[in-house]
Amino acid sequence: MGPKSPNVRRRALWGAAAGLAGAAMIAGAPSAAAEPVSLDWFNVKGYGAVGNGSDDDTAAVQAAINAAAAAGGGTVYFPAGKYLVTPTASDPALSVNGNGVRLVGASSKASTLVKKTNGILLRMSGAPTDTSGAMHRRYCSIENLGFNGNGKTGLLLELYYNDNSYFRDVFMSSNNDLCIDAVEFWDSRFYNLVIEASTGTANSTTQPNVWLRNSSATSGWGYSADNVNQIHFIGCRMEAFGTGALWITQGTAKSNNPNGIYLTDCKFETSRMQGGPHLKVDASCRHVYASNIYAYAGGFASGYSTAQNIIAWAGSAGALENVLIANVSSAATVNSGVDLYSGSGSTAVLRNVVGRYSTRPTGGHIYYEASSTGDFRVENCHANIGVQSGGTIPTKNQANPPLRMVAGAVSDSSFTHTPVDGTLAVDSTNKRLYVRVSGKWLSTALS
């Protein structure tokens, strides 16, 4: 008898599977329509959550999270729905109390945690008594899940003493406070994080949408003996904020330096400005790189009319590159596009930072802080209207790349590829400066 065809083999396998399912049903197992049992999958509805937006699901959702933590990690799943949870004055609504816990929804708009009262919605933090890093919360994630602040105050997500976590396709909205606060937060990633319509009070210095900092207190819970480092934001969007989108600062403990922060392909846009820059990197920061950034200052919140610096850039050994800053034509929303500071022994680097303003800034496109003591390297940075530079125009600038040094007369063959007109080079033997004009090398003696 020859081998069976693939279709025959598949029918045989299906038949065997059906037989096993039938035997399971006879033994009292769940019906075929029931969700398969998984040892690492914890459906919040299996723990009593309703998800109708009105019944309080705090205890049920916390029970599912606790079960995942007790199992050594696993996926806590939120089917489509609105899960109302209640913080208290002293405790968050929900806490991830173990490592390797993954919170997953049906999608960032279909599955939403809704805050019922003021307070912290979700804590994903390590032990508050430990600042050594030994008891960090680790290897956790949030995916395809929404957070709704419901017009309340308090954090949406606390990340104190946390590392090796990631956040993908998370949507946050309607929080009247700081949304994400991260202290001593390491080696983690945000992909397609979206925050909309969330803001602190007018002129707040503590309530951007996202705040990365070394510490939030001088001692006790929130004090860090270490720093924030190696955090990536990729393709993230913060919109309709009032008091800033993303800030990276040292914090209150005044020790160590936030470092290794990377922002790529991010959008910061608002028409509800009421104080604070869109993006802030303070002078304590090292190795912060922001590239392909769009920052739009569309208008003010009701009752507010003070023009703002859109980007405050003071970190060293990093760069702000490929940035578009724009504003609306109906109001002077921009004071300076970039407020630039360079500290002692450091160089502030800006490249391709372009202002496309409908209303000219009240200051300059780039404002140089008078207290700067370091160098500046500003390349191809300009605005379409208004003053290009303001403040104390620097007297110290980082040196340009060195000219090609040639031992003898300079010619096209002195270069690997034929250079363009305007190229400069130096004959180091005869001490002459050469410039290429209309395909020919002209020179003059150096003295």
N, C-alpha and C positions, 0 to 999 in steps of 0.2 A: 504494500500500500504506500503510495507516494506521499510527500509532505503536504500538509494542509495549506490552503491559500491564506494570506494575511487576514482576510475578512472572516474566514472560518475560525481562525485562531482567536480573533477578537471576540466573536460571538461566544466562543467557549469560555473565555475569561469572564465576559459579562455574566454568563449564566452561573459560573461559579461564585462570582461576587454577589449575585442576587440570592443564591442559595444561602450564603453566609449571612446576608442581611436578614433573610427570612428566619434563619435560626436564631439570630440575635433578637428579633421581634418576639419570637416565641418565648425566649428567655426573659422577656420584659424589658429589653433595651429600648431606647428612644426610637421614634419613627424616623424614616428616611428623611423627612422634612426638617427634623431638628438639627441644630448646629452640631457639627462633629465635636466630640470631646477632645481637647488638647491639653496636655499637661502644662503648657507654657502660654496658654491663651485664656485671658480672664475678661469675659464680657460683663460690663457693669450691670447690664440688665439681668444677668444671672445672679446678681447680688442684691437685686431689688430696686435698682434705679428705674425711673419712669421716663425721664427725658421729655416731659411735656411743657417745661418752662414755668410751671406753677407749683408742682409738688417739690418739696425739698429733698434733693438727692445726695446731700452731703455724706451721710453715714454709709449709704450703699456704695458710692464711688470710692470712699476711703477704704471700705472693706475689700473691694477689688484690688486697689493699690497695695494694701497690706498683704493680701494673698500672694500677689506677684513678688513682693519683696521677700516674704517668708520662703518662697520657692527658690530663692536665689536669683530672681530675675524673670522677666517674661513680658508679654504684651498685654496691656490693659486696653481693651477695645471699647470704643464708644460708638454704637450704631447711630444713625442719623437721629438728631433730636437736640433739644435744649435742656441742659442739665443744671438746674438751679442749685447753687451751693452757698453756704453761709459762713463767712468769717466771723470771728469775735474780736473784741478789742485786744486780746492777748495772743490769739492763735489764728493761723491761716485756716481757710476753709478746708484745704487739702494739703497733705504733705507726702512726698516720696521719701520713704524711710529706709530704702535699701538700694543697692547698686544693680545696674543692669535692667532697670525698669523702663519700659517703652510705652508711652501713651499715644494711642493711634485712634483717629476718627475716620468716619466715612469720607469726609473731605473737610477742608478748612471752613467751608460755609455750611455744610450739612450737619456737622457735629460741633456743638458749642457749649462751653462751660460759661455759665452766667452768674455773676456776683450778685447776691441778694442784698448784702449790707456793706458798709465801709470795712476795709481791711484787706489783708493779703489773700488773693485767690489761691495761688499754688506756691508752695515752698519746695524747692528741689535743692536743698542745701545740706552740707556736711554738719558734723557736730559743732555746736556753738562753743563748746569748751576747748576745742582744739584749733590752734593756729599754726600747726606744724605741717599740715598737709596730709598727715597719716590717716585722718578720718574724713577725707573729702567724700562727697557724693560723686560716684563715678559711673561712666558708661551708661548713662541714661539718655533718653531722647523723647522728643515730642514731634509727631508727624500728622499732617492732615487734620488738624484740630483748631477750633476757634476759641478765643477768650473774649468775653464781652464784659466790660466793666460796669455796664448798666448805669452810667452816670455817677458812680460812687468813687470814693477816694481809697487810697491804698494800692499796693502793687498788684499787677497781674501775675508776675513771675519773679520769684526771688531765687537768685543763683549765688549764694554765699558758699565759699569753700567747695567748689565744684570743678571737676575736670573731665576731659574726654567725653563730653556730651555733644549731641547735635540736634538741630532744630530745623525741620524741613516743612515747607508749605504750611506755616502757622499764620493765622489771621487774628489780629488783636484790634479791638475797637472800643470806643465809648467809655474810656477810663479818664476820670478827672484827676490824674496824678501821673507820676512816673510809672511806666509800664513794666520795664525789665531793669532790675538792679543787680549788678554782678560785682562781687567782691572776691578777690583772690580766686579768679576764674581762669582756668588754663585749658589749652589744647582742645578747643571746641570750635564748632562751625554753625553758622546760620545760613540756610539756603532758602531764598524766596520767603523771607519773613516780611509780612505786611502789617503795618500799624496805621490805622486810620482814626481820625476824629477823637484823638486823645490829647489832653493837655493839662498842665499844671495851672496854678493861679498866675495872674499877670505879674511879670517881672520876677518870677521865681528863679532862683539860682540852684535849685535842687530837683527840678522836675522835667527833664527832657523825656522823650519817649524811651530811650535806652541810655543807661549810664554804666560805663565800665570804669571801675576805680579800685585802687588797692584797699581802701578801707572806708567804712561808713561811720566809724566811731573811734574815739581816742583810746578806748579800752573795752574789754568785754565783747559781747556779741557784735560782730561786724568789724572788729579790729583785726587787721591782718599783719602778720610778720613777713609776708611775702608780697606778691604783686599779681596783677592781671597780665597775662602774656599768651601769645600764640592763639589769637582769636581771629577768625575769618568771617566777614560778611560778604556774601556773594549773591548778586541779583536781588537785593532787598529794597523795599519801598516803604517810606514813611511819609504820610500825607495828612493834611488838615490838622497839623499840630499847632500848638500855640507858643510853647516855651522851649523849643529846641527839639531836634530829632535824635542825634547821637552825640554823646560827649564821652571823652576819654580823659580822665584826670587822675591825679595822685590820691585824692581823698584827704581825710582829716588826720591820718596818723603821721604824715610827712616822712615816710620812709620808703625806700626803693622806688623803682621807676616802672610804670606800665610800659610794656615793650612787645614788639612783634605782633602788631595789630594790622590787618589787611582789609581794606574796603575796596571792592571791585564791582563795577556796574550797578551802582546804587542810585536811587532817586530820593531827593528830599524836597517836597513841594507842599506849600501851604498858602492859604488865603485867610488864615486866622492868627496872624502874628500878634503876640502880646509880650514880647521880651525874649532875649536869649538867641544865640546864633543857631543856625541849622546844624552845623558841625563844629565841634570844639575839640581841639587837641592842646592840652596845656603844656607848660614848659618842662614838666617832669617827664614827659613821654620820650621814648626812644624807639626808633625803627617802626614808625607808623607810616604806612604807605596807602594813599588813597588815589585810585585811578578810575577814570571813566565815571565821573560823578556829575549828576545833574541837580542843581539847587535852584529852586524857583521861589521867589518872594511875591506872591500874588496879591496880597492885601492884608488888612489888619482885622483883628477881632473887634467886635462892637465896643466902642468907647476907647479904643487904643489908636495912637497915631505916631508913635516914636519909631523913626527909622532905625534899623538894626544892622550890625555887622553880620553878614551871612555865614562866613567861615572864619573862625578864630584859629589860627595855625601857629603854634609855638614849639612843637616838638622838634627834636634834633635827630640827625642820622636817619632821616626819612624823606618823603617827597609827596607833594600834592601835584598830580599830573592829570592832564586831559579832563578839564573841568569846564562846564558851562554854567554860568550864573546869570539868571534872567529875572526880570520883574515885570510888573503890570504898568500900564500907561496911566492909570487913574489915580495913583498915589505914590509918593516918594517913600517907598518901603525900605530902600537900601541906604544905609550910611556908607559902609565900604563893602566891596565884594569880599575881600580878604583882609582881615586884620592880622598883620604879619609881625612876628617877633623872633629874634635870634639871640639865644643866650650865649654866655661866655664860652669860647672854644667850640662853638657849633656853627653850622651853616643852615640857614633856612632855604629850602629848595622848592621852587615853583616852576612848572613847565606847562605851557599850553593851557593856561587858566584864562578863559575868555569871558568877558562880560557882554551880554547881548541885552542891553537895557532899553526898555520902552520909556522909562523915566530915569534921568541921570541920577547917580548916587549923590547924596548930600556931601559926602567926602570924596575920596579917590577910589578908583577901582581896586587898587592895592594901597593899603595904609601901612606905612613903616612905623613901628612903635619906637618912640624916642629912647626908651630904656634899653633897647637892644645893644648888646656888646659884641655879638658875633658877626659873621659874614652872611652875605646873601647871594643866592644864585637864582635869578629870575629870568627865564627864557621864554620868548614868544608869548608874553602875557599882555593882553590889551583889552580895551573896551571900545564899543562902537560910538559911545557918546560920553561926555563928562570928563573929569580929570583922571588921567591915567594913574598917577601916583600922588599920595598925600602923606602927611606926617613929616617925620624927619628923614629926608632922603638919605640913604646910607652912604657913608664915606668909605666903607669897606665892602668889597665884593669878592666872592670866591674867584680865584684866577681862572682864565679861560684855558681850554686845552692847549698844550704846547704846540708851537709851530714845528713843521717838519725841518729837522736839521740835516743839511747836506754838506759833505766835505768837498766843496768845489761848486762850480756853476750849476744852477738849478735848471732842470728841463723836465719835460713830461715823463721821461724815463726814470726820473727820481721817485716816481710813484708807482704803486702796483697797478692802479687804473688811471686812465687819463683824467686829470683833474679839471674842474670847471673853472671858467674865468672868475677872478676874484680870489683864487686860492693864494695863500701866502706861504713862503718858506724862507729859510735863512741859509746862506752860504757861510758855514761856521769857520771855514779856512780863511776866506778873504773878507769876512765880516761885512757881507752885503745882504740887504733885504730884497727879496724877489716877490713880484706879484704877476699873476697871469692875466693878461688883457688881450682880448680878441685872438686868443690862441697863441700869443707870444709872451715870453717871460721878460719883464722889465725889472731893472734893479737900481738900487741906490745904496751908497755907502752908509754904513752905520758908524756913528761916532759916540 
